């Protein structure tokens, strides 16, 4: 059962989405097949002559862990003039296309999208509208390459995904500074491991370790909560699939498809417009928080069958001392 975690103001801060209830085929048809596909993809990407790897793009992400990881989708930052799909070696592009074409991964994305829409509808709409506006702008540009979605709009509103190929994915404590401050990212655990003994999601600021079984999904504000995950046992495997949208893309769309640098340098920008932008920046956090949905009452406002928060503490999490 999806279980929200609320803050002191009764905002749904993060969501323990789990997997669809009464879905007996979820493990064999979704969890196992997605994990098997990621394992095979990792063998194709990370074995063979070094010339098959494009320098820099195939390196692990040091600040998050020593496991293999790949970011796929739209990015903005690092001096880019406009959002565009991340570059990969042609061989890897084919591999990623195969992964995103899998029914199992599409079902994970669809389940995640439904959770996002149900428990944070205003925030979900903010993501959806931004991505739609970006794609509309992109189609008007006179360029050979256009933005490519990882999934259809019906299945996901996130622009970017990360395949944590493992084979033992253990992330170090970190904050995703590049993500939208109040936004959510979605993490789906995959692999073959005992979730009672390892693989827990650790939220250091909240002093929580959350049981995180294979095939389940958690949505959280990864830009403000320091998080990591625990080691799994010997001879066990853990992969994960993460979906998110970089904050730079939101900023680009907010700027009428321009960078901050372009706006500040533009002679057409009036003092009144500069002052308005300054005020917008000052109020942006509060406006973002208002996109969270309130949780009404201890037994749930969205779903009267949702478990109370004390049940979450007793059965799903352990306090860290």
C-alpha positions as CSV (number, residue, x, y, z in Angstrom):
1,X,0.0,0.0,0.0
2,X,1.4,3.4,-0.9
3,X,2.4,5.2,2.3
4,X,3.0,8.9,2.6
5,X,5.5,10.5,5.0
6,X,4.3,13.8,6.2
7,X,6.1,16.8,7.7
8,X,5.1,19.0,10.7
9,X,2.8,21.0,8.5
10,X,1.0,17.9,7.2
11,X,2.6,18.2,3.8
12,X,3.2,14.9,2.0
13,X,7.0,15.2,2.0
14,X,7.8,11.9,0.4
15,X,6.0,8.7,-0.7
16,X,6.8,5.1,-0.1
17,X,5.1,3.9,-3.2
18,X,5.8,0.2,-3.0
19,X,4.4,-1.7,-6.0
20,X,0.8,-2.3,-7.2
21,X,-1.3,-4.2,-4.7
22,X,-2.9,-7.5,-5.7
23,X,-0.4,-7.7,-8.6
24,X,0.9,-11.2,-8.4
25,X,2.8,-10.9,-11.7
26,X,4.7,-7.8,-10.7
27,X,7.7,-9.7,-9.4
28,X,8.2,-12.2,-12.4
29,X,6.9,-9.9,-15.2
30,X,8.3,-6.5,-14.0
31,X,10.9,-6.7,-11.2
32,X,12.8,-9.7,-12.4
33,X,12.7,-8.9,-16.2
34,X,13.8,-5.3,-15.6
35,X,16.7,-6.5,-13.4
36,X,17.7,-9.2,-15.9
37,X,17.7,-6.6,-18.7
38,X,19.8,-4.2,-16.7
39,X,22.3,-6.9,-15.9
40,X,22.6,-7.8,-19.6
41,X,22.9,-4.2,-20.6
42,X,25.7,-3.6,-18.1
43,X,27.7,-6.6,-19.6
44,X,27.4,-5.0,-23.0
45,X,28.4,-1.5,-21.8
46,X,31.1,-2.2,-19.4
47,X,33.0,-5.2,-21.0
48,X,35.1,-5.4,-24.1
49,X,37.9,-3.2,-25.5
50,X,38.2,0.3,-23.9
51,X,37.7,1.9,-27.3
52,X,34.0,1.0,-27.0
53,X,33.6,3.4,-24.2
54,X,33.5,7.1,-24.8
55,X,35.9,8.8,-22.4
56,X,34.1,10.4,-19.4
57,X,30.6,9.2,-20.2
58,X,31.1,5.7,-18.9
59,X,32.8,6.5,-15.6
60,X,31.1,5.8,-12.3
61,X,29.7,8.8,-10.4
62,X,32.3,9.3,-7.6
63,X,30.1,11.4,-5.3
64,X,27.3,8.8,-5.2
65,X,29.2,5.5,-5.1
66,X,31.6,3.3,-6.9
67,X,29.0,1.4,-8.9
68,X,28.5,1.8,-12.6
69,X,25.8,4.4,-13.6
70,X,24.5,6.0,-16.7
71,X,22.3,9.2,-17.1
72,X,20.0,9.1,-20.0
73,X,17.6,11.9,-21.2
74,X,17.6,15.6,-21.3
75,X,20.1,17.7,-19.4
76,X,20.8,21.4,-18.8
77,X,23.9,22.9,-17.2
78,X,27.6,22.9,-17.4
79,X,27.7,25.7,-20.0
80,X,24.9,24.4,-22.2
81,X,23.0,27.1,-24.2
82,X,19.8,25.1,-24.2
83,X,18.5,21.7,-23.0
84,X,19.4,18.7,-25.0
85,X,19.7,14.9,-24.8
86,X,22.9,13.6,-23.2
87,X,25.5,12.3,-25.6
88,X,26.4,8.6,-25.6
89,X,28.4,6.3,-27.8
90,X,26.2,5.0,-30.7
91,X,26.4,1.5,-29.3
92,X,25.1,2.5,-26.0
93,X,22.3,4.6,-27.6
94,X,21.0,1.3,-29.0
95,X,21.2,-0.4,-25.7
96,X,19.3,2.3,-23.9
97,X,16.6,2.3,-26.6
98,X,16.2,-1.4,-25.9
99,X,15.8,-0.8,-22.2
100,X,13.3,2.0,-22.5
101,X,11.3,-0.2,-25.0
102,X,10.9,-2.9,-22.4
103,X,7.3,-3.5,-21.2
104,X,8.7,-4.0,-17.6
105,X,10.4,-0.7,-17.5
106,X,7.3,1.0,-19.0
107,X,5.1,-0.4,-16.3
108,X,7.5,0.8,-13.6
109,X,7.4,4.3,-15.2
110,X,3.6,4.1,-15.4
111,X,3.2,3.1,-11.8
112,X,5.5,5.8,-10.7
113,X,3.6,8.4,-12.7
114,X,0.3,7.3,-11.2
115,X,1.7,7.6,-7.7
116,X,3.1,11.1,-8.5
117,X,-0.2,12.2,-9.9
118,X,-2.3,10.8,-7.0
119,X,-0.2,12.1,-4.1
120,X,1.2,15.3,-5.5
121,X,-1.1,16.4,-8.3
122,X,0.0,20.1,-8.3
123,X,3.7,19.2,-8.4
124,X,3.0,16.6,-11.1
125,X,1.2,19.1,-13.2
126,X,4.2,21.5,-12.8
127,X,6.5,18.9,-14.1
128,X,4.2,17.9,-17.0
129,X,3.5,21.5,-18.1
130,X,7.2,22.4,-18.1
131,X,8.2,19.3,-20.1
132,X,5.4,19.9,-22.6
133,X,6.4,23.6,-23.0
134,X,10.0,22.5,-23.6
135,X,9.1,20.0,-26.2
136,X,6.8,22.5,-28.0
137,X,9.7,25.0,-28.1
138,X,12.1,22.3,-29.3
139,X,10.0,21.4,-32.2
140,X,10.1,25.0,-33.5
141,X,13.9,25.0,-33.6
142,X,15.8,24.6,-36.9
143,X,18.0,21.8,-35.7
144,X,18.6,18.2,-36.9
145,X,18.3,16.7,-33.5
146,X,15.4,17.3,-31.2
147,X,14.6,16.3,-27.6
148,X,13.7,12.7,-27.2
149,X,11.6,11.5,-24.3
150,X,12.6,8.4,-22.4
151,X,8.9,7.4,-22.1
152,X,5.7,8.8,-23.5
153,X,4.1,11.7,-21.7
154,X,1.4,9.3,-20.5
155,X,4.0,7.2,-18.7
156,X,6.4,9.8,-17.3
157,X,6.8,13.5,-16.7
158,X,10.5,13.2,-15.8
159,X,13.1,14.4,-18.4
160,X,16.0,12.3,-17.2
161,X,16.8,8.8,-15.8
162,X,19.7,7.1,-14.2
163,X,20.5,3.4,-14.6
164,X,22.5,2.3,-11.6
165,X,23.9,-0.9,-13.0
166,X,25.6,-2.1,-9.9
167,X,26.0,-5.0,-9.9
168,X,25.9,-4.0,-6.2
169,X,24.5,-0.5,-6.1
170,X,25.4,1.2,-2.8
171,X,25.1,5.0,-2.9
172,X,27.1,7.2,-0.5
173,X,25.3,9.8,1.5
174,X,24.6,12.7,-0.9
175,X,22.1,15.4,-1.9
176,X,21.1,15.9,-5.5
177,X,21.9,19.6,-5.7
178,X,21.1,19.8,-9.4
179,X,17.5,18.8,-8.9
180,X,14.5,21.1,-8.2
181,X,14.7,22.0,-4.5
182,X,11.1,21.1,-3.7
183,X,10.7,18.5,-6.5
184,X,10.5,14.8,-6.3
185,X,12.7,12.2,-7.9
186,X,11.6,8.5,-8.2
187,X,13.8,5.6,-7.2
188,X,12.9,2.0,-8.0
189,X,15.0,-0.8,-6.4
190,X,15.7,-3.9,-8.5
191,X,17.8,-7.0,-8.2
192,X,18.0,-10.2,-6.1
193,X,18.5,-9.4,-2.4
194,X,16.9,-9.8,1.0
195,X,15.3,-6.4,1.8
196,X,15.1,-7.3,5.5
197,X,18.9,-7.5,5.7
198,X,20.1,-4.8,3.3
199,X,19.4,-2.3,0.6
200,X,17.5,0.1,2.9
201,X,17.1,3.7,1.9
202,X,18.7,5.9,4.5
203,X,17.4,9.4,5.0
204,X,20.0,10.9,7.3
205,X,18.3,14.2,8.1
206,X,15.2,12.4,9.2
207,X,17.1,9.6,11.0
208,X,15.2,6.9,9.1
209,X,16.2,3.7,7.4
210,X,13.4,2.5,5.1
211,X,13.0,-1.1,4.0
212,X,13.2,-1.0,0.2
213,X,12.3,-4.3,-1.5
214,X,13.1,-5.1,-5.1
215,X,10.4,-3.8,-7.5
216,X,9.2,-1.0,-5.1
217,X,9.4,2.7,-5.8
218,X,10.0,5.7,-3.5
219,X,9.5,9.3,-4.4
220,X,11.4,11.9,-2.4
221,X,12.8,15.5,-2.6
222,X,16.4,14.4,-3.2
223,X,17.7,17.9,-3.5
224,X,17.0,18.7,0.2
225,X,17.2,15.2,1.9
226,X,20.6,13.6,2.4
227,X,20.2,10.0,1.4
228,X,22.0,6.8,0.6
229,X,21.3,3.1,0.6
230,X,22.7,0.2,2.6
231,X,24.9,-2.7,1.4
232,X,23.3,-6.0,0.4
233,X,24.5,-9.4,1.3
234,X,27.2,-11.6,-0.3
235,X,26.3,-13.0,-3.7
236,X,23.3,-10.6,-3.9
237,X,22.7,-8.1,-6.6
238,X,21.1,-4.6,-6.4
239,X,20.3,-2.3,-9.3
240,X,18.2,0.8,-9.2
241,X,16.4,3.0,-11.8
242,X,16.0,6.7,-11.0
243,X,13.8,9.3,-12.7
244,X,14.2,13.1,-12.2
245,X,14.3,16.5,-13.9
246,X,17.3,18.9,-13.5
247,X,16.4,22.2,-12.0
248,X,18.2,24.0,-14.8
249,X,15.5,22.9,-17.2
250,X,12.8,24.4,-15.1
251,X,14.8,27.6,-15.0
252,X,15.3,27.6,-18.7
253,X,11.5,27.4,-19.4
254,X,10.8,30.0,-16.7
255,X,13.2,32.3,-18.5
256,X,11.2,32.1,-21.7
257,X,13.7,29.6,-23.1
258,X,16.8,31.5,-22.2
259,X,19.7,31.2,-19.7
260,X,20.1,33.6,-16.8
261,X,23.2,34.9,-18.5
262,X,21.3,35.7,-21.6
263,X,18.6,37.6,-19.7
264,X,21.1,39.6,-17.6
265,X,23.0,40.5,-20.7
266,X,20.0,41.5,-22.8
267,X,19.6,45.2,-23.3
268,X,15.8,44.7,-23.7
269,X,15.5,43.6,-20.0
270,X,14.0,46.5,-18.1
271,X,14.8,47.4,-14.5
272,X,11.2,46.5,-13.6
273,X,11.6,43.1,-15.1
274,X,14.8,42.6,-13.2
275,X,13.1,43.5,-10.0
276,X,10.2,41.2,-10.7
277,X,12.7,38.3,-11.3
278,X,14.3,39.1,-8.0
279,X,11.0,39.0,-6.2
280,X,10.1,35.7,-8.0
281,X,13.3,34.1,-6.8
282,X,12.6,35.2,-3.2
283,X,9.2,33.6,-3.2
284,X,9.9,30.5,-5.3
285,X,10.5,28.2,-2.3
286,X,7.2,29.0,-0.7
287,X,5.4,28.7,-4.0
288,X,7.1,25.3,-4.5
289,X,6.1,24.0,-1.0
290,X,2.5,25.0,-1.7
291,X,2.5,22.4,-4.5
292,X,2.7,19.6,-1.9
293,X,-0.6,18.1,-1.0
294,X,-1.8,18.2,2.6
295,X,-2.5,15.0,4.4
296,X,-5.8,15.4,6.3
297,X,-6.1,13.5,9.5
298,X,-4.1,10.6,11.0
299,X,-6.0,8.0,8.8
300,X,-5.5,9.7,5.5
301,X,-7.2,12.3,3.4
302,X,-6.6,10.8,0.0
303,X,-7.3,7.2,0.8
304,X,-9.2,6.1,3.9
305,X,-7.5,2.7,3.7
306,X,-4.0,4.3,3.9
307,X,-2.0,3.2,7.0
308,X,-1.4,5.6,9.8
309,X,2.1,7.0,10.2
310,X,2.8,5.0,13.4
311,X,2.3,1.9,11.3
312,X,5.0,3.2,9.0
313,X,7.4,3.5,11.9
314,X,6.6,0.1,13.3
315,X,6.7,-2.0,10.2
316,X,8.5,-0.1,7.4
317,X,11.3,1.9,9.0
318,X,13.9,1.7,11.7
319,X,15.2,4.7,13.6
320,X,18.9,5.4,13.3
321,X,20.6,6.3,16.6
